[in-house]
C-alpha cells in the first residue's frame, strides 16, 4: 500500500503542474517517460513555496512559510509526509540524491520575497541562484541518474538556463512585481523611469545566459534533451517578444506567448529532435 500512497502523492504534483503551467507541462511530457513524475515532484514543491510568498496576501505569509519550511525538513528527515506535495518531493530527493544545500538555497530565496523589496547586486545574485538556478540543478540530478561526471559537466549550463528563465520572468512580471508588489529585482534600475538603455543592458545579460545554456542542452541525455530544449525555445520566444516591445509596454501588462505559438514551438522542436538537430 505504500507504493499506492507514493504514486498518489506524485500524481498530485503532476496535477499541480498541469494546472499552474501549460508550458512546463508540455516540456515535461516531451521528456522520456521515466523522468515525468520526478520532475513533477520538483515542480509541485517549488510551485507551492512560490504560491505562499506571491499569492496568499490575505494570510500570515511568514507563519505559513515557516510551517512549510519546517514540514519540508521533517519530510526529508523522516522520509514521509502526509502533505502529498512534500511526500512526492522527498521521494525524488532521496532517489536522485539531491543535495540538501540546493533545497536550503531555494527556501532562503523564497523567504527573501517576504522581507526584501529592493535588491543590490549581491542580493540579486543570491536570489537568482536560490530561486532558479538550484531548480535547474535539481532537475539535472534527475536527468543524470547518478552520473556524477555528467552532472559536473552540465552544472554551469543548467544554472545559466535557470537564471535566464528567472530573469525573463522578472521582465514578463514587471507589472505585478514592481507596480503591484513594489519589488525591484534588477539592481540599480529605476523602474519609475525605465529607459530603453536599461532594458537593453538587462536583455544582453539574459541572452548571454541563454547562449551558455544552449551548449549544455545539446549535451543532455537524449531522454531529457527535447523537453529541456522545448522549455528553452518557449522562453527564448517570450524573451524575443519582450525585446521587441518598448520599456513602457512591459510595465503595463504581462507579456504572453499564445497557445497556438506554443503548439508551433512544440512541433518545430519535435521535428528538430527527430532529425537529430538537437
RONUBA-954416 format. One record per atom (N, C-alpha, C): residue number from 0; residue in three letters; atom name; x, y, z. Coordinates in steps of 0.1 Angstrom, whole numbers. Layout:
<recs>
num	residuo	atomo	u	v	w
NUM	ALA	CA	X	Y	Z;
...
</recs>
This chain:
<recs>
num	residuo	atomo	u	v	w
0	UNK	N	8	-12	0;
0	UNK	CA	0	0	0;
0	UNK	C	9	13	0;
1	UNK	N	21	11	4;
1	UNK	CA	30	23	4;
1	UNK	C	32	28	-10;
2	UNK	N	33	18	-19;
2	UNK	CA	35	22	-33;
2	UNK	C	24	30	-38;
3	UNK	N	11	27	-34;
3	UNK	CA	-1	34	-38;
3	UNK	C	0	48	-33;
4	UNK	N	4	50	-20;
4	UNK	CA	5	63	-13;
4	UNK	C	15	71	-21;
5	UNK	N	26	66	-24;
5	UNK	CA	37	73	-31;
5	UNK	C	32	77	-45;
6	UNK	N	26	68	-52;
6	UNK	CA	21	71	-66;
6	UNK	C	11	82	-65;
7	UNK	N	2	82	-56;
7	UNK	CA	-9	92	-54;
7	UNK	C	-2	105	-52;
8	UNK	N	8	106	-43;
8	UNK	CA	14	118	-40;
8	UNK	C	21	124	-52;
9	UNK	N	28	116	-60;
9	UNK	CA	34	121	-72;
9	UNK	C	24	126	-82;
10	UNK	N	12	119	-83;
10	UNK	CA	2	123	-92;
10	UNK	C	-4	137	-88;
11	UNK	N	-4	140	-75;
11	UNK	CA	-8	153	-70;
11	UNK	C	1	164	-75;
12	UNK	N	14	161	-75;
12	UNK	CA	23	171	-80;
12	UNK	C	21	173	-95;
13	UNK	N	18	162	-102;
13	UNK	CA	15	163	-117;
13	UNK	C	3	172	-119;
14	UNK	N	-7	170	-111;
14	UNK	CA	-19	178	-112;
14	UNK	C	-16	193	-110;
15	UNK	N	-8	196	-100;
15	UNK	CA	-5	210	-98;
15	UNK	C	3	216	-110;
16	UNK	N	12	209	-115;
16	UNK	CA	20	213	-127;
16	UNK	C	10	216	-138;
17	UNK	N	1	207	-141;
17	UNK	CA	-8	208	-152;
17	UNK	C	-17	221	-151;
18	UNK	N	-21	224	-139;
18	UNK	CA	-30	235	-136;
18	UNK	C	-23	248	-136;
19	UNK	N	-10	248	-131;
19	UNK	CA	-3	261	-130;
19	UNK	C	5	265	-142;
20	UNK	N	10	255	-150;
20	UNK	CA	19	259	-161;
20	UNK	C	17	250	-173;
21	UNK	N	11	255	-183;
21	UNK	CA	9	247	-195;
21	UNK	C	23	246	-202;
22	UNK	N	31	256	-202;
22	UNK	CA	44	255	-209;
22	UNK	C	53	244	-202;
23	UNK	N	54	244	-189;
23	UNK	CA	63	234	-183;
23	UNK	C	57	220	-184;
24	UNK	N	43	219	-184;
24	UNK	CA	37	206	-186;
24	UNK	C	40	201	-200;
25	UNK	N	40	209	-210;
25	UNK	CA	44	205	-223;
25	UNK	C	58	200	-224;
26	UNK	N	67	207	-217;
26	UNK	CA	81	204	-216;
26	UNK	C	83	190	-210;
27	UNK	N	76	188	-199;
27	UNK	CA	78	176	-191;
27	UNK	C	72	164	-199;
28	UNK	N	61	166	-206;
28	UNK	CA	56	155	-214;
28	UNK	C	64	151	-226;
29	UNK	N	73	159	-230;
29	UNK	CA	82	155	-241;
29	UNK	C	96	149	-235;
30	UNK	N	97	148	-222;
30	UNK	CA	108	141	-217;
30	UNK	C	105	126	-218;
31	UNK	N	116	118	-216;
31	UNK	CA	114	104	-215;
31	UNK	C	104	101	-203;
32	UNK	N	96	91	-205;
32	UNK	CA	85	89	-195;
32	UNK	C	91	87	-181;
33	UNK	N	103	81	-180;
33	UNK	CA	108	78	-167;
33	UNK	C	111	91	-159;
34	UNK	N	112	102	-166;
34	UNK	CA	115	115	-159;
34	UNK	C	103	123	-155;
35	UNK	N	91	119	-160;
35	UNK	CA	79	127	-158;
35	UNK	C	76	129	-143;
36	UNK	N	73	118	-136;
36	UNK	CA	69	120	-122;
36	UNK	C	80	127	-113;
37	UNK	N	93	124	-115;
37	UNK	CA	103	131	-107;
37	UNK	C	103	146	-109;
38	UNK	N	102	150	-122;
38	UNK	CA	102	164	-124;
38	UNK	C	89	171	-120;
39	UNK	N	78	164	-121;
39	UNK	CA	65	169	-115;
39	UNK	C	67	171	-100;
40	UNK	N	74	161	-93;
40	UNK	CA	76	162	-79;
40	UNK	C	84	175	-75;
41	UNK	N	94	178	-83;
41	UNK	CA	102	190	-81;
41	UNK	C	93	203	-83;
42	UNK	N	86	203	-94;
42	UNK	CA	78	215	-98;
42	UNK	C	67	217	-87;
43	UNK	N	60	207	-83;
43	UNK	CA	50	208	-73;
43	UNK	C	55	215	-60;
44	UNK	N	67	211	-56;
44	UNK	CA	73	216	-44;
44	UNK	C	76	231	-46;
45	UNK	N	83	235	-56;
45	UNK	CA	87	249	-58;
45	UNK	C	75	257	-61;
46	UNK	N	65	252	-68;
46	UNK	CA	53	260	-70;
46	UNK	C	46	263	-58;
47	UNK	N	44	254	-48;
47	UNK	CA	37	257	-36;
47	UNK	C	45	267	-27;
48	UNK	N	58	266	-27;
48	UNK	CA	66	276	-19;
48	UNK	C	64	289	-25;
49	UNK	N	64	290	-38;
49	UNK	CA	63	303	-45;
49	UNK	C	49	309	-43;
50	UNK	N	39	300	-43;
50	UNK	CA	25	305	-40;
50	UNK	C	24	312	-27;
51	UNK	N	30	306	-17;
51	UNK	CA	29	312	-3;
51	UNK	C	34	326	-3;
52	UNK	N	45	329	-10;
52	UNK	CA	51	343	-9;
52	UNK	C	45	352	-19;
53	UNK	N	39	347	-30;
53	UNK	CA	34	355	-41;
53	UNK	C	19	357	-42;
54	UNK	N	11	348	-34;
54	UNK	CA	-3	348	-36;
54	UNK	C	-11	350	-23;
55	UNK	N	-7	344	-12;
55	UNK	CA	-15	344	0;
55	UNK	C	-14	356	8;
56	UNK	N	-17	368	2;
56	UNK	CA	-16	381	9;
56	UNK	C	-26	383	20;
57	UNK	N	-37	376	19;
57	UNK	CA	-48	377	30;
57	UNK	C	-45	369	42;
58	UNK	N	-34	362	42;
58	UNK	CA	-30	353	53;
58	UNK	C	-16	357	59;
59	UNK	N	-13	351	70;
59	UNK	CA	0	354	76;
59	UNK	C	11	346	68;
60	UNK	N	16	352	58;
60	UNK	CA	25	345	49;
60	UNK	C	38	340	56;
61	UNK	N	43	348	65;
61	UNK	CA	55	344	72;
61	UNK	C	53	331	80;
62	UNK	N	42	331	87;
62	UNK	CA	38	319	95;
62	UNK	C	36	307	86;
63	UNK	N	29	309	75;
63	UNK	CA	27	298	66;
63	UNK	C	40	293	60;
64	UNK	N	49	302	57;
64	UNK	CA	61	298	51;
64	UNK	C	70	290	61;
65	UNK	N	71	295	73;
65	UNK	CA	78	288	84;
65	UNK	C	73	274	86;
66	UNK	N	60	273	85;
66	UNK	CA	54	259	87;
66	UNK	C	58	251	75;
67	UNK	N	57	256	63;
67	UNK	CA	61	249	51;
67	UNK	C	75	244	51;
68	UNK	N	84	253	55;
68	UNK	CA	98	250	56;
68	UNK	C	101	239	67;
69	UNK	N	94	241	78;
69	UNK	CA	96	231	89;
69	UNK	C	91	217	84;
70	UNK	N	79	217	78;
70	UNK	CA	74	204	73;
70	UNK	C	83	198	62;
71	UNK	N	89	207	54;
71	UNK	CA	98	202	44;
71	UNK	C	110	194	50;
72	UNK	N	116	200	60;
72	UNK	CA	127	194	66;
72	UNK	C	123	181	74;
73	UNK	N	111	181	80;
73	UNK	CA	106	169	87;
73	UNK	C	104	158	77;
74	UNK	N	99	162	65;
74	UNK	CA	96	151	55;
74	UNK	C	109	145	50;
75	UNK	N	120	154	48;
75	UNK	CA	133	149	44;
75	UNK	C	139	140	55;
76	UNK	N	138	144	67;
76	UNK	CA	144	137	79;
76	UNK	C	137	124	81;
77	UNK	N	123	124	81;
77	UNK	CA	116	112	85;
77	UNK	C	113	103	73;
78	UNK	N	114	108	61;
78	UNK	CA	112	100	49;
78	UNK	C	97	98	46;
79	UNK	N	88	107	51;
79	UNK	CA	74	106	49;
79	UNK	C	67	119	53;
80	UNK	N	56	122	46;
80	UNK	CA	48	134	49;
80	UNK	C	34	131	45;
81	UNK	N	25	136	53;
81	UNK	CA	11	135	49;
81	UNK	C	6	146	39;
82	UNK	N	15	155	37;
82	UNK	CA	13	165	26;
82	UNK	C	18	158	14;
83	UNK	N	9	156	4;
83	UNK	CA	13	148	-8;
83	UNK	C	24	155	-16;
84	UNK	N	25	169	-16;
84	UNK	CA	35	176	-23;
84	UNK	C	49	174	-17;
85	UNK	N	49	174	-4;
85	UNK	CA	62	172	3;
85	UNK	C	66	157	3;
86	UNK	N	56	148	3;
86	UNK	CA	59	134	1;
86	UNK	C	65	131	-12;
87	UNK	N	59	136	-23;
87	UNK	CA	65	134	-36;
87	UNK	C	79	140	-37;
88	UNK	N	81	152	-32;
88	UNK	CA	94	159	-33;
88	UNK	C	104	151	-25;
89	UNK	N	101	146	-13;
89	UNK	CA	112	139	-5;
89	UNK	C	115	126	-12;
90	UNK	N	105	120	-19;
90	UNK	CA	108	108	-26;
90	UNK	C	119	110	-37;
91	UNK	N	117	121	-44;
91	UNK	CA	126	125	-55;
91	UNK	C	140	128	-50;
92	UNK	N	140	136	-39;
92	UNK	CA	153	140	-32;
92	UNK	C	161	127	-29;
93	UNK	N	154	118	-23;
93	UNK	CA	161	105	-18;
93	UNK	C	165	97	-30;
94	UNK	N	157	95	-40;
94	UNK	CA	160	86	-51;
94	UNK	C	172	92	-59;
95	UNK	N	172	105	-61;
95	UNK	CA	182	111	-70;
95	UNK	C	193	118	-63;
96	UNK	N	194	116	-49;
96	UNK	CA	205	122	-41;
96	UNK	C	206	137	-43;
97	UNK	N	195	144	-42;
97	UNK	CA	196	159	-44;
97	UNK	C	202	165	-31;
98	UNK	N	212	173	-33;
98	UNK	CA	219	180	-22;
98	UNK	C	209	188	-14;
99	UNK	N	210	187	-1;
99	UNK	CA	201	195	8;
99	UNK	C	205	210	6;
100	UNK	N	217	213	3;
100	UNK	CA	221	227	1;
100	UNK	C	213	234	-10;
101	UNK	N	209	226	-20;
101	UNK	CA	201	232	-31;
101	UNK	C	187	236	-25;
102	UNK	N	182	227	-17;
102	UNK	CA	169	230	-11;
102	UNK	C	169	241	-1;
103	UNK	N	180	242	7;
103	UNK	CA	181	253	16;
103	UNK	C	182	267	9;
104	UNK	N	190	267	-2;
104	UNK	CA	192	279	-10;
104	UNK	C	178	283	-16;
105	UNK	N	171	273	-21;
105	UNK	CA	158	277	-27;
105	UNK	C	148	283	-16;
106	UNK	N	147	276	-5;
106	UNK	CA	138	281	6;
106	UNK	C	143	295	11;
107	UNK	N	156	297	11;
107	UNK	CA	161	311	15;
107	UNK	C	156	321	5;
108	UNK	N	157	319	-8;
108	UNK	CA	153	329	-17;
108	UNK	C	138	331	-17;
109	UNK	N	130	321	-15;
109	UNK	CA	116	323	-14;
109	UNK	C	113	331	-2;
110	UNK	N	120	329	9;
110	UNK	CA	118	337	21;
110	UNK	C	122	351	19;
111	UNK	N	132	354	11;
111	UNK	CA	136	368	8;
111	UNK	C	125	376	2;
112	UNK	N	115	370	-5;
112	UNK	CA	104	377	-10;
112	UNK	C	95	382	0;
113	UNK	N	96	377	12;
113	UNK	CA	87	381	23;
113	UNK	C	93	393	31;
114	UNK	N	106	395	29;
114	UNK	CA	113	406	36;
114	UNK	C	120	416	27;
115	UNK	N	124	413	15;
115	UNK	CA	132	422	7;
115	UNK	C	123	427	-4;
116	UNK	N	124	440	-7;
116	UNK	CA	117	447	-17;
116	UNK	C	127	452	-28;
117	UNK	N	139	454	-24;
117	UNK	CA	149	460	-33;
117	UNK	C	162	453	-32;
118	UNK	N	168	449	-43;
118	UNK	CA	180	440	-42;
118	UNK	C	192	448	-47;
119	UNK	N	203	446	-40;
119	UNK	CA	216	451	-45;
119	UNK	C	222	440	-54;
120	UNK	N	234	442	-59;
120	UNK	CA	240	432	-68;
120	UNK	C	242	418	-61;
121	UNK	N	246	418	-49;
121	UNK	CA	249	406	-42;
121	UNK	C	236	399	-39;
122	UNK	N	226	406	-34;
122	UNK	CA	213	400	-31;
122	UNK	C	206	395	-43;
123	UNK	N	208	402	-54;
123	UNK	CA	202	398	-67;
123	UNK	C	208	384	-72;
124	UNK	N	221	383	-71;
124	UNK	CA	227	370	-75;
124	UNK	C	223	359	-65;
125	UNK	N	222	362	-53;
125	UNK	CA	218	352	-43;
125	UNK	C	204	347	-46;
126	UNK	N	195	357	-49;
126	UNK	CA	181	354	-51;
126	UNK	C	180	345	-64;
127	UNK	N	187	349	-75;
127	UNK	CA	186	342	-87;
127	UNK	C	191	328	-85;
128	UNK	N	202	326	-78;
128	UNK	CA	207	313	-76;
128	UNK	C	197	304	-68;
129	UNK	N	192	309	-57;
129	UNK	CA	183	301	-49;
129	UNK	C	169	299	-55;
130	UNK	N	164	309	-63;
130	UNK	CA	150	308	-68;
130	UNK	C	150	300	-81;
131	UNK	N	161	300	-88;
131	UNK	CA	160	294	-102;
131	UNK	C	171	285	-106;
132	UNK	N	184	289	-103;
132	UNK	CA	195	281	-107;
132	UNK	C	195	267	-100;
133	UNK	N	191	267	-87;
133	UNK	CA	191	254	-80;
133	UNK	C	180	245	-85;
134	UNK	N	169	251	-90;
134	UNK	CA	158	243	-95;
134	UNK	C	164	235	-108;
135	UNK	N	171	243	-116;
135	UNK	CA	178	236	-128;
135	UNK	C	187	225	-123;
136	UNK	N	194	227	-112;
136	UNK	CA	203	217	-107;
136	UNK	C	196	205	-102;
137	UNK	N	185	207	-95;
137	UNK	CA	177	196	-90;
137	UNK	C	172	187	-102;
138	UNK	N	167	194	-113;
138	UNK	CA	163	187	-124;
138	UNK	C	174	179	-131;
139	UNK	N	186	186	-131;
139	UNK	CA	198	179	-137;
139	UNK	C	201	167	-130;
140	UNK	N	200	167	-117;
140	UNK	CA	202	155	-109;
140	UNK	C	194	143	-113;
141	UNK	N	181	146	-117;
141	UNK	CA	172	136	-122;
141	UNK	C	177	131	-135;
142	UNK	N	180	140	-144;
142	UNK	CA	184	137	-158;
142	UNK	C	197	128	-158;
143	UNK	N	206	132	-149;
143	UNK	CA	219	125	-149;
143	UNK	C	219	111	-143;
144	UNK	N	208	108	-135;
144	UNK	CA	206	95	-129;
144	UNK	C	218	89	-122;
145	UNK	N	225	97	-114;
145	UNK	CA	236	92	-107;
145	UNK	C	250	93	-114;
146	UNK	N	250	98	-126;
146	UNK	CA	263	100	-133;
146	UNK	C	269	113	-129;
147	UNK	N	278	112	-119;
147	UNK	CA	284	124	-113;
147	UNK	C	292	132	-122;
148	UNK	N	300	126	-131;
148	UNK	CA	308	134	-141;
148	UNK	C	299	141	-150;
149	UNK	N	288	136	-155;
149	UNK	CA	279	143	-164;
149	UNK	C	273	155	-156;
150	UNK	N	269	153	-144;
150	UNK	CA	263	164	-136;
150	UNK	C	273	175	-135;
151	UNK	N	286	172	-132;
151	UNK	CA	296	183	-131;
151	UNK	C	298	190	-144;
152	UNK	N	298	183	-155;
152	UNK	CA	300	189	-168;
152	UNK	C	288	199	-172;
153	UNK	N	276	195	-168;
153	UNK	CA	265	202	-172;
153	UNK	C	259	212	-161;
154	UNK	N	266	212	-150;
154	UNK	CA	261	221	-139;
154	UNK	C	260	235	-142;
155	UNK	N	270	241	-148;
155	UNK	CA	270	255	-151;
155	UNK	C	260	259	-162;
156	UNK	N	259	251	-173;
156	UNK	CA	248	254	-182;
156	UNK	C	234	253	-176;
157	UNK	N	232	244	-167;
157	UNK	CA	219	242	-161;
157	UNK	C	216	255	-152;
158	UNK	N	226	260	-145;
158	UNK	CA	224	272	-138;
158	UNK	C	221	284	-147;
159	UNK	N	228	285	-158;
159	UNK	CA	225	296	-167;
159	UNK	C	211	295	-173;
160	UNK	N	206	283	-176;
160	UNK	CA	192	282	-181;
160	UNK	C	182	286	-170;
161	UNK	N	184	282	-158;
161	UNK	CA	175	286	-147;
161	UNK	C	176	301	-145;
162	UNK	N	188	307	-146;
162	UNK	CA	190	322	-145;
162	UNK	C	183	329	-156;
163	UNK	N	184	324	-169;
163	UNK	CA	177	331	-180;
163	UNK	C	162	330	-178;
164	UNK	N	157	319	-174;
164	UNK	CA	142	318	-172;
164	UNK	C	138	328	-162;
165	UNK	N	145	329	-151;
165	UNK	CA	140	337	-140;
165	UNK	C	141	352	-144;
166	UNK	N	151	356	-151;
166	UNK	CA	153	370	-155;
166	UNK	C	142	374	-165;
167	UNK	N	139	364	-174;
167	UNK	CA	128	367	-183;
167	UNK	C	114	368	-175;
168	UNK	N	113	360	-165;
168	UNK	CA	101	361	-157;
168	UNK	C	100	375	-150;
169	UNK	N	112	380	-146;
169	UNK	CA	112	393	-140;
169	UNK	C	107	404	-149;
170	UNK	N	111	403	-162;
170	UNK	CA	107	413	-172;
170	UNK	C	92	410	-175;
171	UNK	N	88	398	-177;
171	UNK	CA	74	395	-180;
171	UNK	C	65	399	-169;
172	UNK	N	69	398	-156;
172	UNK	CA	60	401	-145;
172	UNK	C	63	414	-139;
173	UNK	N	69	423	-147;
173	UNK	CA	73	436	-141;
173	UNK	C	61	444	-135;
174	UNK	N	50	443	-141;
174	UNK	CA	38	450	-136;
174	UNK	C	34	444	-122;
175	UNK	N	33	431	-121;
175	UNK	CA	28	426	-108;
175	UNK	C	39	427	-98;
176	UNK	N	52	425	-102;
176	UNK	CA	62	426	-92;
176	UNK	C	65	441	-87;
177	UNK	N	67	450	-97;
177	UNK	CA	70	463	-93;
177	UNK	C	58	472	-90;
178	UNK	N	49	472	-99;
178	UNK	CA	37	481	-98;
178	UNK	C	28	476	-86;
179	UNK	N	25	463	-86;
179	UNK	CA	16	458	-76;
179	UNK	C	22	454	-63;
180	UNK	N	34	449	-63;
180	UNK	CA	40	444	-50;
180	UNK	C	52	453	-45;
181	UNK	N	57	462	-54;
181	UNK	CA	68	471	-50;
181	UNK	C	81	464	-50;
182	UNK	N	83	453	-57;
182	UNK	CA	95	446	-57;
182	UNK	C	104	450	-69;
183	UNK	N	117	452	-66;
183	UNK	CA	127	456	-76;
183	UNK	C	138	446	-75;
184	UNK	N	138	437	-85;
184	UNK	CA	148	426	-85;
184	UNK	C	161	431	-92;
185	UNK	N	160	437	-103;
185	UNK	CA	172	442	-110;
185	UNK	C	179	453	-103;
186	UNK	N	192	451	-99;
186	UNK	CA	199	461	-91;
186	UNK	C	202	474	-99;
187	UNK	N	200	485	-93;
187	UNK	CA	204	498	-99;
187	UNK	C	195	503	-110;
188	UNK	N	183	497	-111;
188	UNK	CA	174	501	-122;
188	UNK	C	163	509	-116;
189	UNK	N	160	520	-121;
189	UNK	CA	149	529	-117;
189	UNK	C	137	526	-125;
190	UNK	N	127	518	-120;
190	UNK	CA	116	514	-128;
190	UNK	C	105	525	-129;
191	UNK	N	107	536	-121;
191	UNK	CA	98	547	-123;
191	UNK	C	102	555	-135;
192	UNK	N	114	552	-140;
192	UNK	CA	119	559	-153;
192	UNK	C	127	548	-160;
193	UNK	N	120	537	-164;
193	UNK	CA	127	526	-170;
193	UNK	C	130	529	-185;
194	UNK	N	143	531	-187;
194	UNK	CA	148	536	-201;
194	UNK	C	150	524	-210;
195	UNK	N	151	527	-223;
195	UNK	CA	154	517	-233;
195	UNK	C	168	512	-231;
196	UNK	N	178	520	-227;
196	UNK	CA	192	516	-225;
196	UNK	C	192	506	-213;
197	UNK	N	185	509	-202;
197	UNK	CA	185	500	-191;
197	UNK	C	179	486	-195;
198	UNK	N	168	487	-202;
198	UNK	CA	162	474	-207;
198	UNK	C	172	466	-216;
199	UNK	N	179	473	-224;
199	UNK	CA	188	467	-233;
199	UNK	C	199	460	-226;
200	UNK	N	205	466	-215;
200	UNK	CA	215	460	-207;
200	UNK	C	211	447	-201;
201	UNK	N	198	447	-196;
201	UNK	CA	193	435	-190;
201	UNK	C	191	424	-200;
202	UNK	N	187	428	-212;
202	UNK	CA	185	418	-222;
202	UNK	C	198	412	-227;
203	UNK	N	208	420	-228;
203	UNK	CA	221	415	-232;
203	UNK	C	226	404	-222;
204	UNK	N	224	407	-209;
204	UNK	CA	228	397	-198;
204	UNK	C	220	384	-200;
205	UNK	N	207	386	-202;
205	UNK	CA	198	374	-204;
205	UNK	C	202	366	-216;
206	UNK	N	206	372	-227;
206	UNK	CA	209	365	-239;
206	UNK	C	222	357	-237;
207	UNK	N	232	363	-229;
207	UNK	CA	244	355	-226;
207	UNK	C	241	342	-218;
208	UNK	N	231	343	-209;
208	UNK	CA	227	332	-201;
208	UNK	C	221	321	-211;
209	UNK	N	212	325	-220;
209	UNK	CA	206	316	-230;
209	UNK	C	217	309	-238;
210	UNK	N	227	317	-243;
210	UNK	CA	237	312	-252;
210	UNK	C	245	301	-245;
211	UNK	N	249	303	-232;
211	UNK	CA	257	294	-225;
211	UNK	C	248	281	-222;
212	UNK	N	236	283	-219;
212	UNK	CA	227	272	-215;
212	UNK	C	225	263	-227;
213	UNK	N	224	269	-239;
213	UNK	CA	221	261	-251;
213	UNK	C	232	250	-253;
214	UNK	N	244	254	-251;
214	UNK	CA	255	244	-253;
214	UNK	C	254	232	-243;
215	UNK	N	248	235	-232;
215	UNK	CA	246	224	-222;
215	UNK	C	234	215	-226;
216	UNK	N	224	221	-232;
216	UNK	CA	212	214	-236;
216	UNK	C	216	203	-246;
217	UNK	N	225	207	-255;
217	UNK	CA	229	198	-266;
217	UNK	C	236	185	-261;
218	UNK	N	241	186	-248;
218	UNK	CA	249	175	-242;
218	UNK	C	241	168	-232;
219	UNK	N	228	171	-230;
219	UNK	CA	220	164	-221;
219	UNK	C	217	150	-226;
220	UNK	N	214	140	-217;
220	UNK	CA	210	127	-221;
220	UNK	C	198	128	-231;
221	UNK	N	197	120	-241;
221	UNK	CA	187	121	-252;
221	UNK	C	173	121	-246;
222	UNK	N	170	114	-236;
222	UNK	CA	157	113	-230;
222	UNK	C	153	126	-223;
223	UNK	N	162	135	-220;
223	UNK	CA	159	148	-214;
223	UNK	C	160	160	-224;
224	UNK	N	167	157	-235;
224	UNK	CA	171	169	-244;
224	UNK	C	159	176	-250;
225	UNK	N	149	169	-255;
225	UNK	CA	138	175	-262;
225	UNK	C	130	184	-253;
226	UNK	N	127	178	-241;
226	UNK	CA	119	186	-232;
226	UNK	C	125	198	-227;
227	UNK	N	138	198	-224;
227	UNK	CA	145	210	-219;
227	UNK	C	147	220	-231;
228	UNK	N	149	215	-243;
228	UNK	CA	150	223	-254;
228	UNK	C	137	230	-257;
229	UNK	N	126	223	-255;
229	UNK	CA	113	229	-257;
229	UNK	C	111	241	-247;
230	UNK	N	114	239	-235;
230	UNK	CA	113	250	-225;
230	UNK	C	122	261	-228;
231	UNK	N	134	258	-233;
231	UNK	CA	143	269	-237;
231	UNK	C	137	276	-249;
232	UNK	N	132	269	-259;
232	UNK	CA	126	276	-271;
232	UNK	C	114	285	-267;
233	UNK	N	106	280	-258;
233	UNK	CA	94	288	-254;
233	UNK	C	99	301	-247;
234	UNK	N	109	300	-238;
234	UNK	CA	113	312	-231;
234	UNK	C	121	321	-240;
235	UNK	N	128	315	-250;
235	UNK	CA	135	324	-259;
235	UNK	C	125	331	-268;
236	UNK	N	114	325	-271;
236	UNK	CA	103	332	-279;
236	UNK	C	97	343	-271;
237	UNK	N	94	340	-258;
237	UNK	CA	88	350	-249;
237	UNK	C	98	362	-248;
238	UNK	N	111	358	-246;
238	UNK	CA	121	369	-245;
238	UNK	C	122	377	-257;
239	UNK	N	122	371	-269;
239	UNK	CA	122	379	-282;
239	UNK	C	110	388	-283;
240	UNK	N	99	384	-278;
240	UNK	CA	87	392	-278;
240	UNK	C	89	404	-269;
241	UNK	N	94	402	-257;
241	UNK	CA	97	413	-248;
241	UNK	C	107	423	-254;
242	UNK	N	117	417	-260;
242	UNK	CA	128	426	-266;
242	UNK	C	122	436	-276;
243	UNK	N	112	431	-284;
243	UNK	CA	106	440	-294;
243	UNK	C	97	451	-289;
244	UNK	N	94	450	-276;
244	UNK	CA	84	460	-270;
244	UNK	C	92	471	-263;
245	UNK	N	86	483	-263;
245	UNK	CA	93	494	-256;
245	UNK	C	92	492	-241;
246	UNK	N	101	498	-234;
246	UNK	CA	102	496	-219;
246	UNK	C	89	499	-212;
247	UNK	N	82	509	-217;
247	UNK	CA	70	513	-210;
247	UNK	C	59	502	-212;
248	UNK	N	59	495	-223;
248	UNK	CA	48	485	-225;
248	UNK	C	49	473	-216;
249	UNK	N	61	469	-212;
249	UNK	CA	61	457	-203;
249	UNK	C	57	460	-189;
250	UNK	N	56	473	-186;
250	UNK	CA	51	477	-172;
250	UNK	C	36	478	-172;
251	UNK	N	30	477	-183;
251	UNK	CA	15	479	-184;
251	UNK	C	8	466	-184;
252	UNK	N	14	455	-188;
252	UNK	CA	7	442	-189;
252	UNK	C	17	430	-189;
253	UNK	N	12	419	-185;
253	UNK	CA	20	407	-185;
253	UNK	C	21	402	-200;
254	UNK	N	33	400	-204;
254	UNK	CA	35	395	-218;
254	UNK	C	34	380	-219;
255	UNK	N	27	375	-229;
255	UNK	CA	24	361	-230;
255	UNK	C	27	356	-244;
256	UNK	N	30	343	-245;
256	UNK	CA	31	336	-258;
256	UNK	C	17	329	-260;
257	UNK	N	10	331	-271;
257	UNK	CA	-3	325	-274;
257	UNK	C	-1	310	-274;
258	UNK	N	-12	303	-271;
258	UNK	CA	-12	288	-271;
258	UNK	C	-9	283	-285;
259	UNK	N	-14	289	-295;
259	UNK	CA	-11	285	-309;
259	UNK	C	4	285	-312;
260	UNK	N	11	295	-307;
260	UNK	CA	25	296	-309;
260	UNK	C	32	285	-301;
261	UNK	N	27	282	-289;
261	UNK	CA	34	272	-281;
261	UNK	C	33	258	-288;
262	UNK	N	21	256	-295;
262	UNK	CA	20	243	-302;
262	UNK	C	29	243	-314;
263	UNK	N	31	255	-321;
263	UNK	CA	41	256	-332;
263	UNK	C	55	253	-327;
264	UNK	N	58	258	-316;
264	UNK	CA	72	256	-310;
264	UNK	C	74	241	-307;
265	UNK	N	63	235	-302;
265	UNK	CA	64	220	-299;
265	UNK	C	66	212	-312;
266	UNK	N	59	216	-322;
266	UNK	CA	60	208	-335;
266	UNK	C	74	210	-341;
267	UNK	N	79	223	-340;
267	UNK	CA	93	225	-345;
267	UNK	C	103	218	-337;
268	UNK	N	102	218	-324;
268	UNK	CA	111	211	-315;
268	UNK	C	111	196	-318;
269	UNK	N	99	190	-320;
269	UNK	CA	98	176	-323;
269	UNK	C	105	172	-336;
270	UNK	N	104	181	-346;
270	UNK	CA	110	179	-359;
270	UNK	C	125	179	-358;
271	UNK	N	130	189	-351;
271	UNK	CA	145	190	-349;
271	UNK	C	150	178	-341;
272	UNK	N	143	173	-332;
272	UNK	CA	147	162	-324;
272	UNK	C	148	149	-333;
273	UNK	N	137	147	-341;
273	UNK	CA	137	136	-349;
273	UNK	C	148	136	-360;
274	UNK	N	152	148	-364;
274	UNK	CA	162	150	-374;
274	UNK	C	176	150	-368;
275	UNK	N	177	149	-354;
275	UNK	CA	189	149	-347;
275	UNK	C	197	162	-348;
276	UNK	N	189	173	-350;
276	UNK	CA	195	186	-350;
276	UNK	C	197	191	-336;
277	UNK	N	189	186	-326;
277	UNK	CA	192	188	-312;
277	UNK	C	193	174	-305;
</recs>
